Amino acid sequence: MTEYKNKYFAGERILYGLNDAILDGVTFDNGESPLKEAKNITLKNSIFKWKYPLWYDENVKIENTTFETMSRSGI
């Protein structure tokens, strides 16, 4: 299982198709669909700032994560 801790990502589909991963303390800035078509993802203590954060994802666990105003669609 891949783990991303305290990372910052910007750009469209930056982690497209990610599988079997834990993301803790991650910030996703501008860029649509950062985790499009991801599977088996755990998100903790993270922030989504832009559109379609979890578009077409499967088996996603979310804890203590913020979805800012522009990220409200695509969940």
MOGI-V526997 format. One record per residue. N is the residue number from 0. RES is the residue in one small letter. SS is DSSP state (helix for helix, strand for strand, loop for the rest). PHI is phi in degrees with one decimal (NA if undefined). BURIAL is b if it has 24 or more other ideal C-beta (glycine too) atoms within 12 Angstrom, else e. Layout:
((N & RES & SS & PHI & BURIAL) (N & RES & SS & PHI & BURIAL))
//
This chain:
((0 & m & loop & NA & e) (1 & t & strand & -83.4 & e) (2 & e & strand & -126.1 & e) (3 & y & strand & -115.9 & b) (4 & k & strand & -127.0 & e) (5 & n & loop & 53.4 & e) (6 & k & loop & -112.3 & e) (7 & y & strand & -123.1 & e) (8 & f & strand & -127.3 & b) (9 & a & loop & -140.4 & e) (10 & g & loop & 121.2 & e) (11 & e & loop & -72.9 & e) (12 & r & loop & 50.3 & b) (13 & i & loop & -61.1 & b) (14 & l & loop & -123.0 & b) (15 & y & loop & -54.2 & e) (16 & g & loop & 71.0 & e) (17 & l & loop & -60.8 & b) (18 & n & strand & -128.2 & e) (19 & d & strand & 52.5 & e) (20 & a & strand & -142.0 & b) (21 & i & strand & -114.7 & b) (22 & l & strand & -119.3 & b) (23 & d & strand & -127.9 & b) (24 & g & loop & 72.0 & e) (25 & v & loop & -98.5 & b) (26 & t & strand & -113.2 & b) (27 & f & strand & -107.6 & b) (28 & d & loop & -91.4 & b) (29 & n & loop & -55.2 & e) (30 & g & loop & 135.6 & b) (31 & e & loop & -71.2 & b) (32 & s & loop & 51.8 & b) (33 & p & loop & -62.7 & b) (34 & l & loop & -121.5 & b) (35 & k & loop & -59.0 & b) (36 & e & loop & 59.1 & e) (37 & a & loop & -80.4 & b) (38 & k & strand & -139.9 & e) (39 & n & strand & 56.2 & e) (40 & i & strand & -115.2 & b) (41 & t & strand & -115.7 & b) (42 & l & strand & -113.5 & b) (43 & k & strand & -135.2 & e) (44 & n & loop & 49.9 & e) (45 & s & loop & -116.6 & b) (46 & i & strand & -136.1 & b) (47 & f & strand & -112.3 & b) (48 & k & loop & -109.9 & b) (49 & w & loop & -133.6 & b) (50 & k & loop & -74.5 & b) (51 & y & loop & 52.8 & b) (52 & p & loop & -62.6 & b) (53 & l & loop & -127.4 & b) (54 & w & loop & -74.8 & b) (55 & y & loop & 61.6 & e) (56 & d & loop & -90.1 & b) (57 & e & strand & -133.2 & e) (58 & n & strand & 55.0 & e) (59 & v & strand & -116.0 & b) (60 & k & strand & -106.4 & e) (61 & i & strand & -129.1 & b) (62 & e & strand & -132.4 & e) (63 & n & loop & 46.4 & e) (64 & t & loop & -120.1 & b) (65 & t & strand & -103.0 & e) (66 & f & strand & -112.6 & b) (67 & e & loop & -70.2 & e) (68 & t & helix & -49.0 & e) (69 & m & helix & -75.3 & e) (70 & s & helix & -104.5 & b) (71 & r & loop & -74.9 & e) (72 & s & loop & -98.9 & e) (73 & g & loop & 85.3 & e) (74 & i & loop & -118.5 & e))
//
